[in-house]
């Protein structure tokens, strides 16, 4: 397979460190550079705890994209930084693969328009775990028969956005199979604001943030005399790497924006 050169944004994060291992271990991947908020001018191999990869680190994203020729930007940073990096990558003709969530509908539309104009592929994945993507697809199937549904997502306490991108994407997919309806008693009243969670098309989404968690989600469907539960647990960030690898390989062969890994798995 032809070599794919990658710029990684967020190399010192937990996801970034797993991605460095993936790049090092994948024969047709090559790390061209990294973008970090500090350590500019150093090499990845200079940073304690990171693999022995002699790729330069940049703090200035524009400088990095000007000086480094690369095929793909793999961004595993934060929602706000990830948006800026994605826009900059597109300006430089670099294909973004983005694992940060928090893009709103308007931002996704703008990015999709830019990607189409430039003929540069983009993949934004709320979740890179293949099992989580299957859970979303199964939930969409189940909603046709179980329109009463609530989503409980659980993540580590350093996550910045709530609900998670996975929960929102799950609700969006469910909405394609389920007519919008308000759930629960029509006279239901929260005696403590927020007790029933966020409301999306009549579905309730609940976010849990605790140390010790990684990424977990339950989709609960209720029917007459029965409950159907779909659950996925990412116990380690290595669970995301097969999806990252697939996204990097796939983005080389598309010229549009794809939102969600479910659109590229068979």
SERO-94456 format. One record per atom (N, C-alpha, C): residue in three letters; atom name; x negated, y negated, z negated. Coordinates in pm, whole numbers, plus 50000, padded with zeros to 5 digits. Layout:
  type  atom     xx     yy     zz
   ALA    CA      X      Y      Z
...
# end
This chain:
  type  atom     xx     yy     zz
   UNK     N  49916  50119  50000
   UNK    CA  50000  50000  50000
   UNK     C  49911  49875  50000
   UNK     N  49957  49771  50072
   UNK    CA  49878  49648  50084
   UNK     C  49866  49578  49950
   UNK     N  49751  49518  49926
   UNK    CA  49723  49450  49799
   UNK     C  49817  49332  49779
   UNK     N  49869  49317  49656
   UNK    CA  49952  49203  49618
   UNK     C  49877  49123  49513
   UNK     N  49851  48997  49542
   UNK    CA  49779  48912  49447
   UNK     C  49880  48834  49363
   UNK     N  49853  48827  49233
   UNK    CA  49951  48778  49136
   UNK     C  49891  48669  49048
   UNK     N  49969  48563  49025
   UNK    CA  49940  48466  48920
   UNK     C  50037  48494  48806
   UNK     N  49986  48512  48686
   UNK    CA  50069  48543  48570
   UNK     C  50081  48422  48479
   UNK     N  50202  48380  48453
   UNK    CA  50226  48272  48357
   UNK     C  50271  48334  48225
   UNK     N  50198  48302  48119
   UNK    CA  50230  48356  47987
   UNK     C  50150  48479  47951
   UNK     N  50019  48479  47973
   UNK    CA  49941  48602  47953
   UNK     C  49924  48644  47807
   UNK     N  49938  48550  47713
   UNK    CA  49916  48585  47572
   UNK     C  50043  48628  47499
   UNK     N  50157  48613  47564
   UNK    CA  50282  48659  47502
   UNK     C  50290  48811  47503
   UNK     N  50385  48864  47427
   UNK    CA  50397  49010  47418
   UNK     C  50431  49072  47554
   UNK     N  50519  49007  47629
   UNK    CA  50550  49055  47764
   UNK     C  50430  49036  47857
   UNK     N  50364  48921  47843
   UNK    CA  50248  48893  47927
   UNK     C  50137  48993  47909
   UNK     N  50113  49034  47785
   UNK    CA  50007  49133  47758
   UNK     C  50040  49268  47821
   UNK     N  50169  49305  47818
   UNK    CA  50210  49429  47884
   UNK     C  50194  49417  48036
   UNK     N  50224  49298  48088
   UNK    CA  50211  49276  48233
   UNK     C  50065  49282  48277
   UNK     N  49974  49233  48193
   UNK    CA  49831  49243  48225
   UNK     C  49788  49389  48235
   UNK     N  49836  49472  48145
   UNK    CA  49806  49616  48152
   UNK     C  49861  49675  48281
   UNK     N  49984  49638  48315
   UNK    CA  50045  49688  48439
   UNK     C  49961  49650  48560
   UNK     N  49920  49523  48569
   UNK    CA  49842  49475  48683
   UNK     C  49708  49548  48690
   UNK     N  49645  49565  48575
   UNK    CA  49514  49632  48570
   UNK     C  49525  49779  48614
   UNK     N  49637  49842  48578
   UNK    CA  49652  49986  48605
   UNK     C  49713  50016  48742
   UNK     N  49765  49915  48811
   UNK    CA  49830  49936  48942
   UNK     C  49730  49906  49053
   UNK     N  49699  50006  49131
   UNK    CA  49590  49997  49229
   UNK     C  49612  49884  49329
   UNK     N  49736  49862  49373
   UNK    CA  49761  49761  49476
   UNK     C  49799  49624  49418
   UNK     N  49784  49605  49285
   UNK    CA  49803  49474  49224
   UNK     C  49667  49413  49191
   UNK     N  49658  49282  49208
   UNK    CA  49535  49212  49171
   UNK     C  49572  49081  49103
   UNK     N  49514  49056  48985
   UNK    CA  49539  48931  48913
   UNK     C  49449  48823  48970
   UNK     N  49510  48720  49030
   UNK    CA  49433  48610  49090
   UNK     C  49402  48502  48988
   UNK     N  49497  48477  48897
   UNK    CA  49479  48372  48795
   UNK     C  49591  48386  48694
   UNK     N  49577  48310  48585
   UNK    CA  49682  48304  48483
   UNK     C  49708  48159  48448
   UNK     N  49831  48131  48406
   UNK    CA  49870  47998  48361
   UNK     C  49903  48008  48213
   UNK     N  49837  47924  48133
   UNK    CA  49854  47928  47988
   UNK     C  49852  47785  47936
   UNK     N  49916  47760  47824
   UNK    CA  49919  47623  47771
   UNK     C  49786  47585  47705
   UNK     N  49699  47683  47685
   UNK    CA  49564  47652  47638
   UNK     C  49466  47752  47701
   UNK     N  49338  47737  47672
   UNK    CA  49233  47823  47727
   UNK     C  49200  47794  47873
   UNK     N  49240  47678  47922
   UNK    CA  49206  47639  48058
   UNK     C  49055  47642  48081
   UNK     N  49013  47698  48194
   UNK    CA  48871  47707  48225
   UNK     C  48806  47836  48183
   UNK     N  48873  47910  48098
   UNK    CA  48820  48041  48056
   UNK     C  48869  48150  48151
   UNK     N  48818  48270  48132
   UNK    CA  48866  48387  48203
   UNK     C  48953  48471  48110
   UNK     N  49041  48552  48167
   UNK    CA  49122  48643  48086
   UNK     C  49033  48729  47997
   UNK     N  48922  48774  48051
   UNK    CA  48831  48861  47976
   UNK     C  48764  48790  47858
   UNK     N  48769  48656  47856
   UNK    CA  48712  48580  47745
   UNK     C  48803  48577  47622
   UNK     N  48931  48612  47642
   UNK    CA  49030  48599  47535
   UNK     C  49040  48731  47459
   UNK     N  49017  48723  47330
   UNK    CA  49020  48843  47247
   UNK     C  49157  48912  47255
   UNK     N  49156  49042  47275
   UNK    CA  49279  49120  47279
   UNK     C  49337  49137  47418
   UNK     N  49282  49064  47519
   UNK    CA  49331  49076  47656
   UNK     C  49237  49165  47737
   UNK     N  49288  49226  47845
   UNK    CA  49207  49320  47924
   UNK     C  49086  49252  47989
   UNK     N  48993  49334  48032
   UNK    CA  48870  49283  48095
   UNK     C  48897  49250  48241
   UNK     N  48970  49142  48262
   UNK    CA  49002  49095  48397
   UNK     C  48939  48958  48416
   UNK     N  48857  48942  48519
   UNK    CA  48784  48816  48539
   UNK     C  48866  48718  48624
   UNK     N  48988  48691  48578
   UNK    CA  49074  48595  48646
   UNK     C  49074  48463  48569
   UNK     N  49065  48350  48638
   UNK    CA  49060  48221  48570
   UNK     C  49195  48182  48508
   UNK     N  49187  48105  48401
   UNK    CA  49306  48055  48333
   UNK     C  49320  47906  48362
   UNK     N  49440  47865  48398
   UNK    CA  49471  47724  48424
   UNK     C  49576  47676  48325
   UNK     N  49563  47550  48285
   UNK    CA  49670  47487  48206
   UNK     C  49761  47405  48297
   UNK     N  49709  47355  48406
   UNK    CA  49785  47273  48502
   UNK     C  49836  47363  48615
   UNK     N  49968  47380  48620
   UNK    CA  50027  47472  48718
   UNK     C  50002  47425  48861
   UNK     N  50013  47294  48885
   UNK    CA  49993  47242  49020
   UNK     C  49848  47266  49066
   UNK     N  49753  47244  48978
   UNK    CA  49613  47269  49011
   UNK     C  49592  47417  49044
   UNK     N  49653  47503  48964
   UNK    CA  49641  47647  48987
   UNK     C  49692  47684  49126
   UNK     N  49811  47635  49161
   UNK    CA  49870  47671  49289
   UNK     C  49794  47611  49407
   UNK     N  49730  47495  49384
   UNK    CA  49649  47434  49491
   UNK     C  49521  47513  49515
   UNK     N  49459  47561  49408
   UNK    CA  49325  47621  49419
   UNK     C  49326  47772  49438
   UNK     N  49434  47838  49398
   UNK    CA  49438  47984  49402
   UNK     C  49536  48032  49507
   UNK     N  49489  48116  49595
   UNK    CA  49577  48177  49695
   UNK     C  49636  48304  49635
   UNK     N  49768  48311  49628
   UNK    CA  49833  48427  49568
   UNK     C  49965  48454  49638
   UNK     N  50010  48577  49626
   UNK    CA  50138  48616  49686
   UNK     C  50255  48588  49592
   UNK     N  50235  48619  49463
   UNK    CA  50347  48622  49368
   UNK     C  50311  48546  49241
   UNK     N  50407  48472  49188
   UNK    CA  50400  48419  49052
   UNK     C  50487  48508  48964
   UNK     N  50428  48569  48863
   UNK    CA  50505  48644  48764
   UNK     C  50516  48555  48641
   UNK     N  50636  48506  48613
   UNK    CA  50654  48412  48503
   UNK     C  50726  48479  48386
   UNK     N  50657  48484  48273
   UNK    CA  50710  48546  48152
   UNK     C  50695  48448  48036
   UNK     N  50741  48325  48058
   UNK    CA  50723  48219  47960
   UNK     C  50854  48190  47887
   UNK     N  50897  48065  47890
   UNK    CA  51022  48023  47824
   UNK     C  51116  47967  47930
   UNK     N  51246  47955  47900
   UNK    CA  51340  47907  48003
   UNK     C  51301  47773  48066
   UNK     N  51266  47674  47986
   UNK    CA  51235  47541  48040
   UNK     C  51108  47546  48124
   UNK     N  51003  47608  48072
   UNK    CA  50876  47617  48145
   UNK     C  50893  47704  48269
   UNK     N  50968  47813  48256
   UNK    CA  50990  47903  48368
   UNK     C  51056  47834  48486
   UNK     N  51151  47746  48459
   UNK    CA  51218  47671  48567
   UNK     C  51117  47583  48641
   UNK     N  51034  47512  48566
   UNK    CA  50934  47423  48628
   UNK     C  50834  47502  48711
   UNK     N  50790  47615  48657
   UNK    CA  50694  47699  48730
   UNK     C  50755  47753  48859
   UNK     N  50882  47794  48852
   UNK    CA  50950  47851  48970
   UNK     C  50961  47747  49080
   UNK     N  51002  47626  49043
   UNK    CA  51014  47518  49141
   UNK     C  50878  47486  49204
   UNK     N  50774  47482  49122
   UNK    CA  50639  47452  49173
   UNK     C  50590  47563  49266
   UNK     N  50615  47688  49228
   UNK    CA  50572  47801  49311
   UNK     C  50636  47794  49449
   UNK     N  50764  47763  49453
   UNK    CA  50834  47754  49581
   UNK     C  50776  47642  49668
   UNK     N  50740  47532  49605
   UNK    CA  50678  47421  49682
   UNK     C  50549  47465  49748
   UNK     N  50479  47559  49684
   UNK    CA  50350  47605  49736
   UNK     C  50361  47736  49816
   UNK     N  50485  47783  49839
   UNK    CA  50504  47903  49918
   UNK     C  50467  48031  49847
   UNK     N  50467  48029  49713
   UNK    CA  50437  48148  49632
   UNK     C  50569  48208  49585
   UNK     N  50579  48340  49589
   UNK    CA  50706  48408  49560
   UNK     C  50720  48430  49408
   UNK     N  50819  48367  49345
   UNK    CA  50835  48384  49200
   UNK     C  50911  48511  49163
   UNK     N  50860  48580  49061
   UNK    CA  50933  48686  48992
   UNK     C  50944  48638  48847
   UNK     N  51066  48613  48804
   UNK    CA  51086  48540  48679
   UNK     C  51161  48627  48578
   UNK     N  51101  48644  48462
   UNK    CA  51163  48724  48357
   UNK     C  51219  48641  48245
   UNK     N  51218  48509  48260
   UNK    CA  51278  48422  48159
   UNK     C  51423  48395  48196
   UNK     N  51508  48385  48094
   UNK    CA  51649  48360  48119
   UNK     C  51682  48216  48080
   UNK     N  51806  48176  48100
   UNK    CA  51847  48042  48065
   UNK     C  51874  47953  48185
   UNK     N  51868  48008  48307
   UNK    CA  51904  47932  48426
   UNK     C  52056  47918  48433
   UNK     N  52105  47796  48455
   UNK    CA  52249  47782  48472
   UNK     C  52286  47797  48619
   UNK     N  52415  47797  48647
   UNK    CA  52463  47825  48783
   UNK     C  52412  47721  48883
   UNK     N  52411  47595  48843
   UNK    CA  52366  47489  48932
   UNK     C  52217  47504  48966
   UNK     N  52137  47537  48865
   UNK    CA  51994  47556  48887
   UNK     C  51968  47674  48979
   UNK     N  52043  47783  48961
   UNK    CA  52027  47900  49048
   UNK     C  52065  47866  49192
   UNK     N  52170  47787  49210
   UNK    CA  52211  47746  49344
   UNK     C  52104  47661  49411
   UNK     N  52045  47568  49334
   UNK    CA  51939  47482  49388
   UNK     C  51817  47565  49429
   UNK     N  51778  47660  49342
   UNK    CA  51663  47745  49372
   UNK     C  51691  47833  49493
   UNK     N  51814  47885  49502
   UNK    CA  51851  47970  49616
   UNK     C  51843  47892  49747
   UNK     N  51886  47766  49742
   UNK    CA  51882  47680  49861
   UNK     C  51737  47655  49903
   UNK     N  51651  47625  49805
   UNK    CA  51509  47601  49834
   UNK     C  51443  47726  49890
   UNK     N  51472  47841  49829
   UNK    CA  51414  47968  49875
   UNK     C  51453  47995  50020
   UNK     N  51580  47971  50052
   UNK    CA  51628  47997  50189
   UNK     C  51562  47901  50288
   UNK     N  51550  47773  50249
   UNK    CA  51489  47673  50338
   UNK     C  51343  47708  50367
   UNK     N  51272  47757  50266
   UNK    CA  51130  47786  50281
   UNK     C  51104  47930  50327
   UNK     N  51209  48014  50324
   UNK    CA  51191  48154  50362
   UNK     C  51102  48230  50267
   UNK     N  51114  48195  50139
   UNK    CA  51030  48255  50034
   UNK     C  51120  48331  49936
   UNK     N  51090  48457  49913
   UNK    CA  51171  48538  49823
   UNK     C  51152  48498  49676
   UNK     N  51260  48511  49601
   UNK    CA  51259  48487  49456
   UNK     C  51340  48597  49389
   UNK     N  51288  48651  49280
   UNK    CA  51367  48743  49199
   UNK     C  51368  48691  49056
   UNK     N  51488  48666  49004
   UNK    CA  51507  48626  48865
   UNK     C  51583  48739  48797
   UNK     N  51524  48797  48695
   UNK    CA  51583  48915  48631
   UNK     C  51608  48886  48483
   UNK     N  51736  48876  48441
   UNK    CA  51764  48863  48299
   UNK     C  51708  48978  48217
   UNK     N  51694  49094  48280
   UNK    CA  51639  49210  48209
   UNK     C  51567  49299  48310
   UNK     N  51442  49334  48278
   UNK    CA  51363  49420  48367
   UNK     C  51374  49567  48332
   UNK     N  51444  49601  48224
   UNK    CA  51458  49742  48186
   UNK     C  51562  49809  48275
   UNK     N  51523  49913  48345
   UNK    CA  51615  49981  48437
   UNK     C  51737  50035  48362
   UNK     N  51714  50085  48239
   UNK    CA  51827  50136  48159
   UNK     C  51929  50028  48128
   UNK     N  51882  49905  48102
   UNK    CA  51973  49794  48075
   UNK     C  52053  49757  48199
   UNK     N  51988  49764  48314
   UNK    CA  52058  49735  48439
   UNK     C  52167  49839  48465
   UNK     N  52135  49966  48439
   UNK    CA  52236  50071  48454
   UNK     C  52353  50049  48357
   UNK     N  52322  50006  48234
   UNK    CA  52428  49976  48138
   UNK     C  52522  49870  48193
   UNK     N  52465  49766  48256
   UNK    CA  52548  49660  48314
   UNK     C  52638  49713  48425
   UNK     N  52580  49798  48510
   UNK    CA  52658  49854  48620
   UNK     C  52769  49946  48568
   UNK     N  52737  50026  48466
   UNK    CA  52839  50114  48406
   UNK     C  52950  50031  48342
   UNK     N  52913  49919  48280
   UNK    CA  53011  49831  48217
   UNK     C  53106  49773  48322
   UNK     N  53051  49737  48437
   UNK    CA  53136  49686  48544
   UNK     C  53236  49792  48590
   UNK     N  53192  49916  48598
   UNK    CA  53281  50026  48636
   UNK     C  53390  50048  48532
   UNK     N  53350  50045  48404
   UNK    CA  53444  50076  48296
   UNK     C  53551  49968  48280
   UNK     N  53515  49843  48311
   UNK    CA  53607  49731  48287
   UNK     C  53735  49742  48371
   UNK     N  53727  49815  48479
   UNK    CA  53847  49834  48562
   UNK     C  53955  49909  48485
   UNK     N  53912  49992  48391
   UNK    CA  54005  50075  48315
   UNK     C  54021  50029  48170
   UNK     N  53923  49952  48122
   UNK    CA  53926  49901  47984
   UNK     C  53904  49749  47987
   UNK     N  54011  49671  48003
   UNK    CA  53993  49526  48014
   UNK     C  53963  49455  47882
   UNK     N  53981  49525  47769
   UNK    CA  53950  49464  47639
   UNK     C  53807  49500  47602
   UNK     N  53721  49400  47596
   UNK    CA  53577  49429  47582
   UNK     C  53509  49318  47502
   UNK     N  53413  49359  47421
   UNK    CA  53327  49264  47350
   UNK     C  53182  49309  47366
   UNK     N  53093  49211  47369
   UNK    CA  52950  49237  47390
   UNK     C  52874  49192  47265
   UNK     N  52790  49280  47214
   UNK    CA  52704  49245  47102
   UNK     C  52560  49263  47149
   UNK     N  52485  49152  47154
   UNK    CA  52345  49161  47195
   UNK     C  52256  49125  47076
   UNK     N  52146  49199  47064
   UNK    CA  52054  49181  46951
   UNK     C  51912  49163  47004
   UNK     N  51847  49058  46957
   UNK    CA  51709  49031  47000
   UNK     C  51625  48984  46882
   UNK     N  51495  48983  46905
   UNK    CA  51399  48931  46806
   UNK     C  51429  48784  46777
   UNK     N  51384  48738  46663
   UNK    CA  51419  48603  46618
   UNK     C  51337  48491  46681
   UNK     N  51251  48525  46778
   UNK    CA  51177  48422  46851
   UNK     C  51241  48389  46986
   UNK     N  51350  48457  47018
   UNK    CA  51418  48430  47145
   UNK     C  51486  48294  47138
   UNK     N  51474  48216  47245
   UNK    CA  51519  48077  47242
   UNK     C  51663  48058  47288
   UNK     N  51713  48145  47376
   UNK    CA  51847  48124  47431
   UNK     C  51947  48225  47373
   UNK     N  52069  48179  47353
   UNK    CA  52177  48266  47307
   UNK     C  52307  48218  47372
   UNK     N  52387  48308  47429
   UNK    CA  52362  48452  47440
   UNK     C  52246  48481  47535
   UNK     N  52201  48603  47534
   UNK    CA  52093  48645  47623
   UNK     C  52140  48642  47768
   UNK     N  52043  48632  47858
   UNK    CA  52076  48640  48000
   UNK     C  52139  48772  48037
   UNK     N  52097  48880  47969
   UNK    CA  52155  49011  47995
   UNK     C  52302  49014  47958
   UNK     N  52338  48954  47844
   UNK    CA  52479  48952  47801
   UNK     C  52564  48871  47899
   UNK     N  52511  48757  47941
   UNK    CA  52586  48674  48036
   UNK     C  52603  48747  48169
   UNK     N  52494  48809  48216
   UNK    CA  52501  48883  48342
   UNK     C  52599  49000  48331
   UNK     N  52600  49068  48216
   UNK    CA  52694  49177  48194
   UNK     C  52838  49125  48204
   UNK     N  52864  49013  48138
   UNK    CA  52999  48955  48140
   UNK     C  53039  48913  48282
   UNK     N  52942  48861  48358
   UNK    CA  52971  48822  48497
   UNK     C  53009  48943  48581
   UNK     N  52934  49053  48564
   UNK    CA  52965  49175  48640
   UNK     C  53100  49232  48598
   UNK     N  53128  49232  48468
   UNK    CA  53256  49281  48418
   UNK     C  53371  49199  48478
   UNK     N  53350  49068  48489
   UNK    CA  53455  48979  48540
   UNK     C  53495  49013  48684
   UNK     N  53404  49078  48757
   UNK    CA  53436  49118  48894
   UNK     C  53535  49234  48897
   UNK     N  53543  49310  48788
   UNK    CA  53633  49426  48782
   UNK     C  53754  49401  48692
   UNK     N  53752  49292  48617
   UNK    CA  53852  49268  48512
   UNK     C  53919  49134  48534
   UNK     N  54050  49131  48531
   UNK    CA  54122  49005  48537
   UNK     C  54103  48931  48405
   UNK     N  54085  48801  48415
   UNK    CA  54063  48722  48293
   UNK     C  54182  48735  48199
   UNK     N  54155  48761  48074
   UNK    CA  54261  48770  47973
   UNK     C  54205  48730  47838
   UNK     N  54290  48672  47755
   UNK    CA  54251  48637  47618
   UNK     C  54276  48759  47530
   UNK     N  54176  48794  47453
   UNK    CA  54184  48915  47370
   UNK     C  54219  48879  47226
   UNK     N  54269  48979  47153
   UNK    CA  54304  48958  47014
   UNK     C  54443  48899  46999
   UNK     N  54481  48870  46877
   UNK    CA  54613  48815  46848
   UNK     C  54623  48672  46901
   UNK     N  54735  48637  46964
   UNK    CA  54748  48501  47020
   UNK     C  54738  48391  46914
   UNK     N  54769  48424  46789
   UNK    CA  54762  48324  46682
   UNK     C  54635  48338  46598
   UNK     N  54538  48412  46650
   UNK    CA  54413  48431  46578
   UNK     C  54347  48295  46548
   UNK     N  54292  48284  46427
   UNK    CA  54228  48159  46386
   UNK     C  54097  48189  46315
   UNK     N  53991  48123  46354
   UNK    CA  53862  48139  46287
   UNK     C  53863  48058  46157
   UNK     N  53849  48126  46045
   UNK    CA  53837  48054  45918
   UNK     C  53693  48006  45897
   UNK     N  53601  48062  45972
   UNK    CA  53463  48015  45975
   UNK     C  53425  48002  46122
   UNK     N  53398  47879  46166
   UNK    CA  53375  47853  46308
   UNK     C  53263  47940  46364
   UNK     N  53292  48003  46477
   UNK    CA  53194  48089  46544
   UNK     C  53204  48235  46506
   UNK     N  53294  48267  46413
   UNK    CA  53305  48406  46365
   UNK     C  53338  48503  46478
   UNK     N  53412  48458  46577
   UNK    CA  53453  48547  46686
   UNK     C  53356  48543  46804
   UNK     N  53247  48469  46790
   UNK    CA  53147  48466  46896
   UNK     C  53185  48373  47010
   UNK     N  53102  48375  47114
   UNK    CA  53128  48291  47232
   UNK     C  53238  48353  47316
   UNK     N  53311  48267  47389
   UNK    CA  53422  48313  47473
   UNK     C  53383  48292  47619
   UNK     N  53378  48402  47695
   UNK    CA  53349  48393  47838
   UNK     C  53456  48471  47913
   UNK     N  53541  48399  47982
   UNK    CA  53652  48461  48057
   UNK     C  53739  48549  47967
   UNK     N  53752  48507  47841
   UNK    CA  53836  48583  47748
   UNK     C  53761  48692  47675
   UNK     N  53637  48723  47718
   UNK    CA  53553  48822  47648
   UNK     C  53477  48753  47537
   UNK     N  53446  48826  47432
   UNK    CA  53366  48770  47323
   UNK     C  53224  48824  47329
   UNK     N  53128  48734  47314
   UNK    CA  52987  48771  47314
   UNK     C  52926  48729  47181
   UNK     N  52861  48822  47113
   UNK    CA  52802  48798  46982
   UNK     C  52650  48815  46992
   UNK     N  52577  48720  46938
   UNK    CA  52430  48723  46941
   UNK     C  52373  48743  46801
   UNK     N  52284  48841  46790
   UNK    CA  52214  48870  46664
   UNK     C  52067  48841  46685
   UNK     N  52003  48770  46591
   UNK    CA  51860  48739  46600
   UNK     C  51793  48778  46469
   UNK     N  51707  48879  46473
   UNK    CA  51639  48926  46353
   UNK     C  51497  48972  46386
   UNK     N  51403  48952  46294
   UNK    CA  51270  49012  46313
   UNK     C  51283  49163  46313
   UNK     N  51198  49228  46391
   UNK    CA  51203  49374  46401
   UNK     C  51277  49423  46522
   UNK     N  51368  49340  46576
   UNK    CA  51440  49377  46698
   UNK     C  51354  49345  46820
   UNK     N  51379  49414  46931
   UNK    CA  51317  49380  47059
   UNK     C  51428  49329  47150
   UNK     N  51503  49421  47215
   UNK    CA  51616  49383  47301
   UNK     C  51716  49498  47300
   UNK     N  51837  49469  47257
   UNK    CA  51940  49572  47239
   UNK     C  52075  49513  47278
   UNK     N  52161  49595  47333
   UNK    CA  52295  49548  47367
   UNK     C  52396  49661  47361
   UNK     N  52512  49629  47304
   UNK    CA  52628  49717  47305
   UNK     C  52741  49649  47380
   UNK     N  52811  49726  47462
   UNK    CA  52934  49679  47525
   UNK     C  53045  49771  47473
   UNK     N  53138  49711  47400
   UNK    CA  53247  49789  47337
   UNK     C  53376  49768  47414
   UNK     N  53434  49878  47461
   UNK    CA  53562  49874  47530
   UNK     C  53667  49938  47441
   UNK     N  53782  49871  47425
   UNK    CA  53889  49925  47342
   UNK     C  54012  49959  47424
   UNK     N  54071  50073  47397
   UNK    CA  54195  50115  47462
   UNK     C  54286  50181  47360
   UNK     N  54400  50226  47405
   UNK    CA  54494  50292  47315
   UNK     C  54433  50419  47258
   UNK     N  54405  50417  47127
   UNK    CA  54355  50536  47059
   UNK     C  54214  50575  47096
   UNK     N  54137  50485  47162
   UNK    CA  54001  50522  47200
   UNK     C  53910  50400  47212
   UNK     N  53782  50425  47190
   UNK    CA  53678  50324  47205
   UNK     C  53568  50383  47293
   UNK     N  53524  50306  47393
   UNK    CA  53411  50346  47476
   UNK     C  53295  50251  47445
   UNK     N  53180  50307  47409
   UNK    CA  53064  50225  47375
   UNK     C  52949  50254  47471
   UNK     N  52898  50150  47532
   UNK    CA  52778  50159  47614
   UNK     C  52668  50085  47540
   UNK     N  52552  50148  47522
   UNK    CA  52445  50085  47446
   UNK     C  52310  50110  47513
   UNK     N  52228  50007  47512
   UNK    CA  52091  50022  47558
   UNK     C  51997  49959  47457
   UNK     N  51884  50026  47431
   UNK    CA  51784  49976  47339
   UNK     C  51648  49974  47407
   UNK     N  51586  49858  47410
   UNK    CA  51444  49850  47446
   UNK     C  51367  49848  47316
   UNK     N  51292  49955  47290
   UNK    CA  51219  49969  47164
   UNK     C  51078  49914  47173
   UNK     N  51033  49893  47296
   UNK    CA  50898  49839  47317
   UNK     C  50900  49766  47451
   UNK     N  50819  49662  47462
   UNK    CA  50820  49582  47585
   UNK     C  50764  49657  47706
   UNK     N  50702  49771  47683
   UNK    CA  50659  49854  47796
   UNK     C  50779  49902  47877
   UNK     N  50899  49903  47814
   UNK    CA  51020  49947  47884
   UNK     C  51055  49857  48002
   UNK     N  51002  49735  48002
   UNK    CA  51034  49640  48108
   UNK     C  50940  49652  48229
   UNK     N  50830  49724  48215
   UNK    CA  50726  49717  48317
   UNK     C  50762  49788  48448
   UNK     N  50841  49893  48443
   UNK    CA  50879  49958  48569
   UNK     C  50964  49863  48653
   UNK     N  51049  49783  48586
   UNK    CA  51129  49684  48658
   UNK     C  51045  49569  48710
   UNK     N  50944  49528  48634
   UNK    CA  50852  49423  48679
   UNK     C  50779  49468  48805
   UNK     N  50730  49590  48802
   UNK    CA  50657  49646  48918
   UNK     C  50748  49649  49041
   UNK     N  50871  49697  49023
   UNK    CA  50966  49703  49134
   UNK     C  50995  49564  49189
   UNK     N  51013  49466  49100
   UNK    CA  51044  49330  49144
   UNK     C  50929  49268  49222
   UNK     N  50806  49289  49176
   UNK    CA  50688  49234  49246
   UNK     C  50678  49294  49386
   UNK     N  50698  49424  49396
   UNK    CA  50689  49490  49527
   UNK     C  50803  49446  49619
   UNK     N  50923  49428  49562
   UNK    CA  51040  49394  49643
   UNK     C  51037  49250  49691
   UNK     N  50989  49158  49606
   UNK    CA  50993  49016  49642
   UNK     C  50909  48987  49766
   UNK     N  50813  49075  49795
   UNK    CA  50729  49056  49915
   UNK     C  50808  49078  50044
   UNK     N  50922  49144  50034
   UNK    CA  50996  49182  50154
   UNK     C  51131  49111  50167
   UNK     N  51153  49007  50087
   UNK    CA  51279  48932  50097
   UNK     C  51248  48784  50118
   UNK     N  51345  48708  50168
   UNK    CA  51326  48564  50188
   UNK     C  51444  48485  50131
   UNK     N  51509  48541  50029
   UNK    CA  51619  48476  49961
   UNK     C  51599  48492  49810
   UNK     N  51685  48426  49731
   UNK    CA  51684  48445  49586
   UNK     C  51774  48561  49548
   UNK     N  51724  48650  49465
   UNK    CA  51803  48760  49410
   UNK     C  51807  48742  49259
   UNK     N  51929  48741  49205
   UNK    CA  51946  48724  49060
   UNK     C  51998  48854  49000
   UNK     N  51910  48924  48930
   UNK    CA  51950  49048  48867
   UNK     C  51890  49169  48934
   UNK     N  51827  49254  48854
   UNK    CA  51759  49372  48904
   UNK     C  51858  49472  48966
   UNK     N  51985  49464  48926
   UNK    CA  52084  49557  48979
   UNK     C  52100  49544  49130
   UNK     N  52059  49429  49184
   UNK    CA  52072  49405  49328
   UNK     C  51959  49466  49410
   UNK     N  51856  49519  49341
   UNK    CA  51744  49577  49418
   UNK     C  51720  49723  49383
   UNK     N  51796  49778  49286
   UNK    CA  51782  49921  49259
   UNK     C  51892  49995  49331
   UNK     N  51861  50114  49378
   UNK    CA  51959  50191  49453
   UNK     C  52051  50265  49357
# end
